[in-house]
Amino acid sequence: MRDKAEKGLSQGKSPISGLLQLTIPYALNQNRLKGILGQGAGKPVTLIITDNSTRMVSVKPENNAVSVRLHWMFLHADDEVIREIAAFLKNSRRRTPRITRFIRENRHCIKKGNGRPYIGNTQGKYFDLKELFDSINREYFDQRIHASIGWGRKSPRRSVRKRTLGSYCRDNNIIRIHPVLDRKNTPLYYIRYVIYHEMLHSEIGEENRNGRRLMHSSEFRRRERMFREYRKAKEWDARH
């Protein structure tokens, strides 16, 4: 039986009983995230990264410290979500709308047991993701990538800079691209870069270094710079 002092968040639901994973700019490792949460919570934090399919966030008080279990999707969470987790560790009465929304938007990263293939919408108003995926697969990967790809859910209330523009879920072998990029003023080379970035995650995977999960290894960065319009895409990203 689970300790009664332990409480958590499930798949997009509100906190139970009170106490408590393509963003491109964000990729935390476990130790870095642990330090940020400890600093924000004002107490020592023990952090365990999980692949739990039912409980995305759980917290268990331990004397003057706290034990936290987070789904790996939070390694890609933005600053606002991380700050909300830290604030919740400090005060369990706080509401957690950003955490709940982040889980809901990244459901595709949650392992599913039925094994059914993902069938998502690839045709946008301006871009066809399958067409772009196939083109990049031929040009850069010799058609080795067999992931599925689709548009994610819209989140109109969040600012563009706080959105996860792309993500890759290894368990389901799914690439999701945020529909905010399906716009007339989005350069073709930029959305191709986002897709290429996530396809690299599919091919290279993560690196374990001294017990830490490293999402963007030196090999990943080297391969990323092989994208022909890499510098141009990064400059556009910085401006927008």
GUNULO-316032 format. One record per residue (C-alpha): residue number from 1; x, y, z. Coordinates in steps of 0.05 Angstrom, whole numbers, plus 32768, in hexadecimal, padded with zeros to 4 digits. Layout:
% residues N
<site num="NUM" x="X" y="Y" z="Z"/>
...
//
This chain:
% residues 240
<site num="1" x="8000" y="8000" z="8000"/>
<site num="2" x="8019" y="8046" z="7FEF"/>
<site num="3" x="802F" y="8071" z="802A"/>
<site num="4" x="7FF5" y="809E" z="803F"/>
<site num="5" x="8024" y="80D9" z="8043"/>
<site num="6" x="8034" y="80D2" z="7FFA"/>
<site num="7" x="8007" y="80F8" z="7FCA"/>
<site num="8" x="800B" y="8108" z="7F81"/>
<site num="9" x="7FF1" y="811B" z="7F3C"/>
<site num="10" x="7FD8" y="80E8" z="7F0B"/>
<site num="11" x="7FCC" y="80F1" z="7EC1"/>
<site num="12" x="7FB6" y="813A" z="7EC0"/>
<site num="13" x="7F8B" y="8136" z="7EFF"/>
<site num="14" x="7F8E" y="8164" z="7F3B"/>
<site num="15" x="7FBA" y="8156" z="7F78"/>
<site num="16" x="7FA0" y="811D" z="7FA3"/>
<site num="17" x="7F95" y="812E" z="7FED"/>
<site num="18" x="7FBF" y="816D" z="7FEC"/>
<site num="19" x="800A" y="8161" z="7FE5"/>
<site num="20" x="802E" y="814C" z="7FAB"/>
<site num="21" x="80C8" y="8114" z="7E56"/>
<site num="22" x="80DC" y="8174" z="7DBD"/>
<site num="23" x="80DB" y="81BD" z="7DF7"/>
<site num="24" x="8118" y="81C8" z="7DCF"/>
<site num="25" x="8135" y="81FE" z="7DFE"/>
<site num="26" x="812B" y="81D3" z="7E3C"/>
<site num="27" x="814D" y="8191" z="7E4E"/>
<site num="28" x="815D" y="8186" z="7E97"/>
<site num="29" x="8184" y="814C" z="7EB3"/>
<site num="30" x="816F" y="812C" z="7EF5"/>
<site num="31" x="81A4" y="814D" z="7F21"/>
<site num="32" x="8196" y="8192" z="7F04"/>
<site num="33" x="814B" y="818B" z="7F0E"/>
<site num="34" x="8157" y="8172" z="7F55"/>
<site num="35" x="8180" y="81B0" z="7F65"/>
<site num="36" x="814C" y="81DF" z="7F49"/>
<site num="37" x="8114" y="81BE" z="7F70"/>
<site num="38" x="813C" y="81BE" z="7FB0"/>
<site num="39" x="814D" y="8207" z="7FAA"/>
<site num="40" x="8106" y="821A" z="7F9B"/>
<site num="41" x="80E8" y="81EF" z="7FD2"/>
<site num="42" x="811A" y="8206" z="8006"/>
<site num="43" x="8127" y="81BE" z="801D"/>
<site num="44" x="8150" y="8181" z="8008"/>
<site num="45" x="8130" y="815B" z="7FCF"/>
<site num="46" x="8139" y="8112" z="7FBA"/>
<site num="47" x="8125" y="810B" z="7F72"/>
<site num="48" x="8113" y="80CC" z="7F4C"/>
<site num="49" x="8103" y="80CE" z="7F02"/>
<site num="50" x="80CE" y="809A" z="7EEE"/>
<site num="51" x="80A8" y="807F" z="7EB3"/>
<site num="52" x="8069" y="8075" z="7EDC"/>
<site num="53" x="802A" y="8070" z="7EB2"/>
<site num="54" x="7FF8" y="8085" z="7EE8"/>
<site num="55" x="801B" y="80B6" z="7F17"/>
<site num="56" x="8043" y="80ED" z="7EF6"/>
<site num="57" x="8056" y="8113" z="7F36"/>
<site num="58" x="8059" y="80F9" z="7F7D"/>
<site num="59" x="8077" y="8117" z="7FBC"/>
<site num="60" x="8086" y="80F6" z="7FFF"/>
<site num="61" x="809E" y="8121" z="803A"/>
<site num="62" x="80DB" y="8106" z="805E"/>
<site num="63" x="80EA" y="812C" z="809F"/>
<site num="64" x="8104" y="8170" z="8087"/>
<site num="65" x="810E" y="8157" z="8040"/>
<site num="66" x="80E0" y="813E" z="8009"/>
<site num="67" x="80E3" y="8103" z="7FD9"/>
<site num="68" x="80C9" y="8113" z="7F93"/>
<site num="69" x="80B9" y="80E4" z="7F5A"/>
<site num="70" x="80AF" y="8104" z="7F16"/>
<site num="71" x="809E" y="80E7" z="7ED2"/>
<site num="72" x="80D8" y="80F2" z="7EA1"/>
<site num="73" x="80AE" y="8122" z="7E78"/>
<site num="74" x="80BD" y="8157" z="7EAC"/>
<site num="75" x="8106" y="8158" z="7E96"/>
<site num="76" x="80EA" y="8180" z="7E5C"/>
<site num="77" x="80BC" y="81AD" z="7E83"/>
<site num="78" x="80C3" y="81F9" z="7E7E"/>
<site num="79" x="80D7" y="8228" z="7EB6"/>
<site num="80" x="808F" y="8237" z="7ECB"/>
<site num="81" x="807E" y="81EE" z="7ED5"/>
<site num="82" x="80BF" y="81E1" z="7EFC"/>
<site num="83" x="80B2" y="821D" z="7F28"/>
<site num="84" x="806C" y="8205" z="7F36"/>
<site num="85" x="8086" y="81C1" z="7F4C"/>
<site num="86" x="80B8" y="81E2" z="7F7A"/>
<site num="87" x="8083" y="8210" z="7F97"/>
<site num="88" x="8056" y="81D4" z="7FA3"/>
<site num="89" x="808E" y="81B1" z="7FC9"/>
<site num="90" x="8093" y="81EE" z="7FF5"/>
<site num="91" x="8048" y="81F7" z="7FFF"/>
<site num="92" x="801B" y="81BB" z="7FF0"/>
<site num="93" x="7FDC" y="81E6" z="7FF1"/>
<site num="94" x="7FF0" y="8209" z="7FB1"/>
<site num="95" x="7FC8" y="81FB" z="7F72"/>
<site num="96" x="7FEE" y="81DB" z="7F38"/>
<site num="97" x="7FCD" y="81EF" z="7EF6"/>
<site num="98" x="800E" y="81F1" z="7ECE"/>
<site num="99" x="8022" y="81AB" z="7EE4"/>
<site num="100" x="7FDD" y="818F" z="7ED3"/>
<site num="101" x="7FDE" y="81B1" z="7E8F"/>
<site num="102" x="8025" y="8199" z="7E80"/>
<site num="103" x="8011" y="8150" z="7E8F"/>
<site num="104" x="7FD3" y="8157" z="7E64"/>
<site num="105" x="7FFB" y="8173" z="7E29"/>
<site num="106" x="8030" y="813C" z="7E2F"/>
<site num="107" x="8002" y="8100" z="7E37"/>
<site num="108" x="8023" y="80E0" z="7DFA"/>
<site num="109" x="8062" y="80D6" z="7E25"/>
<site num="110" x="803B" y="80AA" z="7E56"/>
<site num="111" x="8045" y="8060" z="7E49"/>
<site num="112" x="8007" y="803C" z="7E33"/>
<site num="113" x="7FFC" y="7FF2" z="7E3A"/>
<site num="114" x="7FCF" y="7FE3" z="7E00"/>
<site num="115" x="8006" y="7FE7" z="7DCC"/>
<site num="116" x="7FD9" y="8009" z="7D99"/>
<site num="117" x="7FFD" y="8033" z="7D65"/>
<site num="118" x="7FF6" y="807E" z="7D67"/>
<site num="119" x="7FCD" y="809C" z="7D30"/>
<site num="120" x="7FD1" y="80E8" z="7D33"/>
<site num="121" x="7FC1" y="8123" z="7D06"/>
<site num="122" x="7FFD" y="8134" z="7CDA"/>
<site num="123" x="7FDC" y="8165" z="7CAA"/>
<site num="124" x="7FDC" y="81AC" z="7CC3"/>
<site num="125" x="7FC4" y="81EC" z="7CA2"/>
<site num="126" x="8009" y="81FD" z="7C88"/>
<site num="127" x="8035" y="81C0" z="7C95"/>
<site num="128" x="802D" y="8175" z="7C8A"/>
<site num="129" x="8057" y="8155" z="7CC1"/>
<site num="130" x="805A" y="8110" z="7C9F"/>
<site num="131" x="8074" y="812F" z="7C5F"/>
<site num="132" x="80A9" y="8155" z="7C85"/>
<site num="133" x="80BB" y="8119" z="7CB0"/>
<site num="134" x="80C4" y="80EC" z="7C73"/>
<site num="135" x="80EF" y="8120" z="7C50"/>
<site num="136" x="811D" y="8129" z="7C8C"/>
<site num="137" x="811F" y="80DE" z="7C97"/>
<site num="138" x="813A" y="80D4" z="7C50"/>
<site num="139" x="8169" y="810F" z="7C52"/>
<site num="140" x="818A" y="8105" z="7C96"/>
<site num="141" x="8179" y="80BF" z="7CB1"/>
<site num="142" x="8178" y="8091" z="7C74"/>
<site num="143" x="8130" y="8082" z="7C87"/>
<site num="144" x="8144" y="8061" z="7CC9"/>
<site num="145" x="8111" y="8086" z="7CF4"/>
<site num="146" x="80CF" y="8061" z="7CFE"/>
<site num="147" x="80AE" y="808F" z="7D30"/>
<site num="148" x="8067" y="80AA" z="7D28"/>
<site num="149" x="805D" y="80F5" z="7D24"/>
<site num="150" x="8021" y="8122" z="7D30"/>
<site num="151" x="800A" y="8166" z="7D47"/>
<site num="152" x="8001" y="816F" z="7D91"/>
<site num="153" x="7FC8" y="8192" z="7DB5"/>
<site num="154" x="7FBF" y="81DD" z="7DB3"/>
<site num="155" x="7FC9" y="8206" z="7DF2"/>
<site num="156" x="7FB4" y="824D" z="7DE1"/>
<site num="157" x="7FBC" y="8268" z="7E27"/>
<site num="158" x="8007" y="825D" z="7E2C"/>
<site num="159" x="803A" y="828B" z="7E0D"/>
<site num="160" x="8060" y="8270" z="7DD1"/>
<site num="161" x="80A3" y="8272" z="7DF6"/>
<site num="162" x="8088" y="8244" z="7E2C"/>
<site num="163" x="806E" y="820F" z="7DFE"/>
<site num="164" x="808F" y="81CC" z="7DEF"/>
<site num="165" x="8099" y="81D2" z="7DA4"/>
<site num="166" x="80AC" y="8189" z="7D9A"/>
<site num="167" x="80B1" y="8149" z="7DC2"/>
<site num="168" x="80C3" y="8101" z="7DB8"/>
<site num="169" x="80A8" y="80C8" z="7DE2"/>
<site num="170" x="80D4" y="808A" z="7DDE"/>
<site num="171" x="80A1" y="805B" z="7DFD"/>
<site num="172" x="806D" y="8069" z="7DC8"/>
<site num="173" x="809F" y="807E" z="7D92"/>
<site num="174" x="8077" y="80BD" z="7D85"/>
<site num="175" x="808E" y="8103" z="7D70"/>
<site num="176" x="805F" y="813C" z="7D80"/>
<site num="177" x="8065" y="8181" z="7D62"/>
<site num="178" x="8040" y="81BC" z="7D82"/>
<site num="179" x="800B" y="81D9" z="7D53"/>
<site num="180" x="8023" y="8220" z="7D63"/>
<site num="181" x="8057" y="8212" z="7D2D"/>
<site num="182" x="8021" y="8206" z="7CF8"/>
<site num="183" x="8021" y="824F" z="7CE4"/>
<site num="184" x="802D" y="8275" z="7CA4"/>
<site num="185" x="8068" y="829C" z="7CC1"/>
<site num="186" x="808D" y="825D" z="7CDB"/>
<site num="187" x="80C8" y="8251" z="7CAC"/>
<site num="188" x="80CA" y="820C" z="7C8D"/>
<site num="189" x="8112" y="8203" z="7CA3"/>
<site num="190" x="80FE" y="820F" z="7CEC"/>
<site num="191" x="80C7" y="81DC" z="7CF0"/>
<site num="192" x="80F5" y="81AB" z="7CCC"/>
<site num="193" x="8129" y="81B9" z="7D01"/>
<site num="194" x="80F8" y="81AA" z="7D39"/>
<site num="195" x="80E4" y="8168" z="7D18"/>
<site num="196" x="812E" y="8157" z="7D0B"/>
<site num="197" x="813E" y="8165" z="7D55"/>
<site num="198" x="8108" y="8134" z="7D6C"/>
<site num="199" x="811D" y="8100" z="7D39"/>
<site num="200" x="8163" y="8103" z="7D56"/>
<site num="201" x="8145" y="80F2" z="7D9A"/>
<site num="202" x="8126" y="80B5" z="7D79"/>
<site num="203" x="8168" y="809F" z="7D5B"/>
<site num="204" x="819A" y="80B0" z="7D91"/>
<site num="205" x="8171" y="80A8" z="7DD1"/>
<site num="206" x="818A" y="80C0" z="7E14"/>
<site num="207" x="81CD" y="80B6" z="7E35"/>
<site num="208" x="81D6" y="809F" z="7E7D"/>
<site num="209" x="8212" y="80C1" z="7E9D"/>
<site num="210" x="8221" y="80B3" z="7EE7"/>
<site num="211" x="81D8" y="80A0" z="7EF3"/>
<site num="212" x="81BE" y="80DF" z="7ED0"/>
<site num="213" x="8192" y="80E1" z="7E92"/>
<site num="214" x="81B2" y="810D" z="7E5D"/>
<site num="215" x="8181" y="811E" z="7E26"/>
<site num="216" x="81B0" y="8149" z="7DFC"/>
<site num="217" x="81F4" y="8127" z="7DFB"/>
<site num="218" x="8231" y="8141" z="7DD7"/>
<site num="219" x="8221" y="8110" z="7D9F"/>
<site num="220" x="81DA" y="812A" z="7D9B"/>
<site num="221" x="81F3" y="8172" z="7D96"/>
<site num="222" x="8226" y="815E" z="7D61"/>
<site num="223" x="81F0" y="813D" z="7D37"/>
<site num="224" x="81C0" y="8177" z="7D43"/>
<site num="225" x="81F1" y="81A7" z="7D24"/>
<site num="226" x="81F2" y="817C" z="7CE5"/>
<site num="227" x="81AD" y="8197" z="7CD3"/>
<site num="228" x="81BC" y="81C2" z="7C96"/>
<site num="229" x="8197" y="8200" z="7CAF"/>
<site num="230" x="81A7" y="81F6" z="7CF9"/>
<site num="231" x="81C5" y="823B" z="7D04"/>
<site num="232" x="818D" y="825D" z="7CDE"/>
<site num="233" x="8158" y="8236" z="7D07"/>
<site num="234" x="817A" y="8247" z="7D49"/>
<site num="235" x="817D" y="8291" z="7D37"/>
<site num="236" x="8133" y="8291" z="7D25"/>
<site num="237" x="8124" y="826D" z="7D66"/>
<site num="238" x="814A" y="82A2" z="7D8E"/>
<site num="239" x="8125" y="82DB" z="7D6B"/>
<site num="240" x="80E0" y="82BD" z="7D74"/>
//
